[in-house]
Amino acid sequence: MKPNSIKLFDYFYLGSIFLGFLGFATGYFSAGAPVSYVIAYFVGEVIRLILWYLLSRRRSIIAKWIIVALFLLSLISVGGLFVGSMALSEIYALAGLVAQAVAVGLLFRSDSIRWLNSRDADEAPPRSDA
């Protein structure tokens, strides 16, 4: 059974993806970006969803560290959010970044670490004693 920290991680991480989508949608339609931006955005979100699945359902420690690394890379663009007036898309982006920061922080709680490092007997594949 998942610990509370992983359940909260699910909510915050998926919430950050949703807030990112709202930020992209409001920013894209106001800026009129090319279609290639839309394709690149959705490919990136599919990768984030795959990482969420690997971590939350398959207990992948590698996915955990990839999520942490991508979060740290996203911190590079934070300074640009506070220059000039703040558009609605930037507010969504900042809220999504905060949600992602909470989600990443939840991965380092003791119950999350124990859960990621353990393998339950219930989830092991069935043995074939033939």
VOPAGU-2260 file (C-alpha; in pm, 1 decimal, decimal comma):
REM VOPAGU-2260
SITE   aa  ch    i         X         Y         Z
SITE  MET   A    0       0,0       0,0       0,0
SITE  LYS   A    1     125,4     346,3     -87,1
SITE  PRO   A    2     233,1     573,5     196,5
SITE  ASN   A    3      66,9     909,2     243,7
SITE  SER   A    4     369,0    1095,6     105,1
SITE  ILE   A    5     345,1     915,3    -228,9
SITE  LYS   A    6     -30,2     979,3    -248,1
SITE  LEU   A    7      34,7    1349,6    -186,3
SITE  PHE   A    8     316,2    1338,4    -442,5
SITE  ASP   A    9      64,4    1209,3    -697,5
SITE  TYR   A   10    -173,9    1497,7    -629,3
SITE  PHE   A   11      90,0    1769,8    -635,8
SITE  TYR   A   12     282,3    1632,3    -934,0
SITE  LEU   A   13     -26,8    1578,0   -1147,8
SITE  GLY   A   14    -155,6    1916,2   -1030,2
SITE  SER   A   15     166,6    2079,7   -1146,8
SITE  ILE   A   16     118,8    1918,4   -1488,5
SITE  PHE   A   17    -236,2    2055,5   -1502,5
SITE  LEU   A   18    -124,0    2403,8   -1398,4
SITE  GLY   A   19     151,0    2386,7   -1658,6
SITE  PHE   A   20    -109,6    2302,0   -1920,6
SITE  LEU   A   21    -322,0    2600,7   -1815,7
SITE  GLY   A   22     -16,2    2824,1   -1836,3
SITE  PHE   A   23      75,8    2688,8   -2178,1
SITE  ALA   A   24    -278,8    2723,4   -2310,7
SITE  THR   A   25    -318,2    3083,9   -2197,5
SITE  GLY   A   26      30,4    3182,0   -2315,6
SITE  TYR   A   27       9,7    2998,9   -2648,8
SITE  PHE   A   28    -316,1    3151,1   -2763,1
SITE  SER   A   29    -211,2    3502,9   -2667,6
SITE  ALA   A   30     131,5    3474,3   -2834,7
SITE  GLY   A   31      31,1    3274,6   -3142,1
SITE  ALA   A   32     330,4    3039,0   -3130,0
SITE  PRO   A   33     393,3    2790,8   -3413,9
SITE  VAL   A   34     247,1    2440,5   -3411,2
SITE  SER   A   35     588,9    2286,7   -3342,2
SITE  TYR   A   36     574,7    2440,7   -2992,2
SITE  VAL   A   37     249,8    2257,5   -2925,6
SITE  ILE   A   38     397,9    1925,9   -3036,6
SITE  ALA   A   39     710,7    1978,4   -2826,6
SITE  TYR   A   40     500,4    2073,8   -2523,9
SITE  PHE   A   41     283,5    1763,2   -2545,5
SITE  VAL   A   42     585,0    1534,3   -2596,7
SITE  GLY   A   43     736,0    1682,7   -2280,9
SITE  GLU   A   44     415,3    1629,3   -2086,2
SITE  VAL   A   45     391,0    1267,9   -2203,4
SITE  ILE   A   46     745,7    1214,5   -2076,7
SITE  ARG   A   47     648,1    1367,0   -1740,3
SITE  LEU   A   48     345,0    1137,3   -1719,4
SITE  ILE   A   49     561,0     833,6   -1797,6
SITE  LEU   A   50     802,5     936,5   -1522,1
SITE  TRP   A   51     510,0     975,9   -1280,8
SITE  TYR   A   52     385,4     626,9   -1370,0
SITE  LEU   A   53     729,1     472,6   -1326,5
SITE  LEU   A   54     775,9     634,3    -987,7
SITE  SER   A   55     426,2     604,7    -846,2
SITE  ARG   A   56     329,9     262,9    -980,4
SITE  ARG   A   57     660,6      86,1   -1047,1
SITE  ARG   A   58     870,9     238,7    -764,6
SITE  SER   A   59    1150,5     345,7    -997,9
SITE  ILE   A   60    1429,0     524,1    -813,8
SITE  ILE   A   61    1578,6     627,8   -1148,0
SITE  ALA   A   62    1252,6     805,3   -1234,2
SITE  LYS   A   63    1270,2     981,9    -896,6
SITE  TRP   A   64    1611,3    1127,7    -974,2
SITE  ILE   A   65    1509,0    1224,5   -1328,2
SITE  ILE   A   66    1208,3    1411,0   -1183,2
SITE  VAL   A   67    1437,5    1587,2    -934,7
SITE  ALA   A   68    1684,8    1680,5   -1211,6
SITE  LEU   A   69    1408,3    1816,3   -1436,9
SITE  PHE   A   70    1273,0    2020,9   -1146,3
SITE  LEU   A   71    1616,6    2168,6   -1079,7
SITE  LEU   A   72    1651,4    2254,8   -1448,6
SITE  SER   A   73    1313,4    2427,9   -1441,6
SITE  LEU   A   74    1439,1    2657,4   -1165,2
SITE  ILE   A   75    1663,0    2828,8   -1421,6
SITE  SER   A   76    1364,0    3010,9   -1571,6
SITE  VAL   A   77    1220,0    3138,6   -1242,4
SITE  GLY   A   78    1392,6    3476,4   -1264,7
SITE  GLY   A   79    1213,6    3560,7   -1587,9
SITE  LEU   A   80     874,8    3527,8   -1419,4
SITE  PHE   A   81     937,0    3833,3   -1202,9
SITE  VAL   A   82    1041,9    4075,0   -1478,6
SITE  GLY   A   83     775,5    4324,0   -1579,3
SITE  SER   A   84     405,6    4268,8   -1540,1
SITE  MET   A   85     293,6    3914,3   -1464,1
SITE  ALA   A   86      60,3    3763,1   -1722,1
SITE  LEU   A   87    -190,6    3492,2   -1634,7
SITE  SER   A   88      24,9    3226,8   -1799,8
SITE  GLU   A   89     316,9    3323,6   -1573,9
SITE  ILE   A   90      97,1    3298,5   -1265,1
SITE  TYR   A   91      -1,3    2945,8   -1369,3
SITE  ALA   A   92     364,2    2862,7   -1436,8
SITE  LEU   A   93     468,6    2988,0   -1093,2
SITE  ALA   A   94     186,8    2796,6    -920,0
SITE  GLY   A   95     284,8    2483,4   -1112,3
SITE  LEU   A   96     647,0    2528,1   -1009,1
SITE  VAL   A   97     546,8    2558,2    -643,8
SITE  ALA   A   98     331,0    2243,9    -672,4
SITE  GLN   A   99     620,7    2059,7    -834,4
SITE  ALA   A  100     856,1    2177,4    -557,1
SITE  VAL   A  101     619,1    2034,5    -295,0
SITE  ALA   A  102     591,6    1708,8    -492,0
SITE  VAL   A  103     970,0    1672,4    -516,5
SITE  GLY   A  104    1006,0    1749,2    -146,6
SITE  LEU   A  105     759,8    1472,3     -63,2
SITE  LEU   A  106     987,7    1220,7    -234,0
SITE  PHE   A  107    1248,2    1274,3      37,1
SITE  ARG   A  108    1026,8    1199,4     337,6
SITE  SER   A  109    1117,2     885,4     529,8
SITE  ASP   A  110     802,7     689,8     438,5
SITE  SER   A  111     855,2     765,4      69,0
SITE  ILE   A  112    1217,1     655,1      81,2
SITE  ARG   A  113    1125,2     331,5     261,6
SITE  TRP   A  114     845,7     260,1      12,1
SITE  LEU   A  115    1065,9     323,6    -290,4
SITE  ASN   A  116    1343,9     103,9    -153,6
SITE  SER   A  117    1120,6    -188,8     -54,7
SITE  ARG   A  118     949,8    -454,5    -260,4
SITE  ASP   A  119     630,1    -605,3    -116,0
SITE  ALA   A  120     568,2    -975,9    -148,3
SITE  ASP   A  121     217,7    -894,2    -275,9
SITE  GLU   A  122     357,1    -708,8    -574,7
SITE  ALA   A  123     617,1    -967,5    -671,7
SITE  PRO   A  124     546,2   -1163,7    -986,7
SITE  PRO   A  125     405,5   -1514,2    -922,7
SITE  ARG   A  126     658,9   -1794,2    -903,6
SITE  SER   A  127     631,7   -2092,0   -1130,3
SITE  ASP   A  128     718,3   -2403,5    -932,4
SITE  ALA   A  129     704,4   -2656,4   -1213,4
